[in-house]
Amino acid sequence: MRKTLISLLLILPWLASAQDTIPSFSLNEAITYALEHNYSALNADRDILDAEKQKWETIATGLPQINGGVSYQNQLKQPVSQIPADFFGGENGDFVEVVFGQPQSMTATATLTQQIFDGSYIVGVQATKTFLEYSQNNKEKTELDVRKSVVEAYGNVLLAQQSVLISERNKATLEENLYETKLTYENGLGDEESVDQLQITLSSVDNYLKNARRMEEITLQMLNLVLGLPIETPTVLTENLDDLTQEKIDLGLLDEEFNIEKNVDYKMAVNLNEQRFLELKLAKSRALPTLNAFVNYGGNSFSDRFNFLSSGQQWFGSSILGVDLNIPIFSSLGRSASTQRAKIALEKAKTQFTETQAQLRLQWKRAKSDYTLAIEEYSTSKDNLELAERIEKKNQIKYSEGLATSFELRQAQTQLYTTQQEYLQSMVDVINRKTELENILNQ
């Protein structure tokens, strides 16, 4: 007994700590958490950092560049040259074998280059701004997608949890009915068909309950994945499906004006047009000359052995200042073809931009219609559920009094179960359809 008490005292703090680490979220808290920890959201942040680094990388190519180089040579066997002997006072027609220079040499140079004019560089710098804007818009779109995914996953978990609770209640009611019907049949006051009908219904409900429990686990894991948590985390949801649905019913949202310029897909279509325009400028810039300047300084040293690093070694300096001018003259119409292709791409982007605007306006109208329908379906399914519950209850009473058959009771029960699921799905639809409309309005 004493050992058991000691073990409990040791494990209780660990259990309390484990309870503290279990995450719990309302829907808004889940969205906020996902925007910081979702895998796609994290990579969208990295894309912006990458775009900023790429911007500086492009700018740096037009700034002064310094490169250094060191070359070392050791002639293991020096070449021999023959020189007429009369240069050294010898006989005419004879040759003297001579080795020029020392076998080892080292050269060190440093070169400074500066771009003076390059049309492609100017266009490249302009393109970095467009690319950075695209990365920022892509992050915004990713955040909207993450928000939508969290809402859908959160609603699916609540739907699965409610399905389990309702199925458990239905199963308990059916088991009670079956028990009473069996007693009645065994006492000779009922028929076997009534028992069989209830058994069929109970088996169906039991299978649905098992599936609902599996879906509860799967949907929670899917939510954890969207949140950026390990999928086995026992996350707790603090929202109630009924309350959340009531909160998401906002008829004023249907009266909101559609400012298409706030829509992220519109912004990205604008980015595409800017990109294609800059690509056309880049193609045209290839026909312009480029001008670069350079200056270098270097030194050469020679020796019979490797002593180039010693302080007394003699070095011979040299320096060059120059410019490079490159003038495109003829490319066999290659540059012209490239420019024409860029023009075609720009025209395609303009057409796509017009199509995108029309599609977005249609999506807005469709989202409004879907949201309105979801609210109407929710109201209808709520009323239908009350009616189905009333019908099922009446048939329960009639059946117990012998005024209704088991088949009629099964029909009423099946209708009730279908209506229950339609009611749950209608609540999830209200939540999801509102999110879709908010995403299009960029709210």
Buried (B, 14 or more C-beta within 10 A) or exposed (E): EEEEEEEEEEEEEEEEEEEEEEBEBEBEBBBBBBBEBBEBBBEBBEBBEBBBEBBEEBEEEBEEBEEEEEEEEEEEEEEEEEEEBEEEEEEEEEEEEEEEEEBBBBBBBBBBBBBEEBBBBBBBBBBBEBBBBBBBBBBBBBBBBBBBBBBBBBBBBBBBBBBBEBBBEBBEBBBEBBEBBBEBBEEEEBEEEBBEBBBEBBEBBBEBBEBBBEBBEBBBBBBBBBBBBEBEBEBEBEBEBBEBBEBBBEEEBEEBEBEBEEBBBBBBBBBBBBBBBBBBBBBBBBBBEBBBBBEBBBBBBBBEEEEBEEEEEEEEEEEEEEEEEEEEEEEEEEBEEBBEEBBEBBEEBBEBBEEBBEEBBEBBEEBBEBBBBBBEBBEEBBEBBEEBBEBBEEBBEBBBEEEBBBEBBBBBBBBBBEBBBBBBBBBBBBBBBBBBBBBBBBE
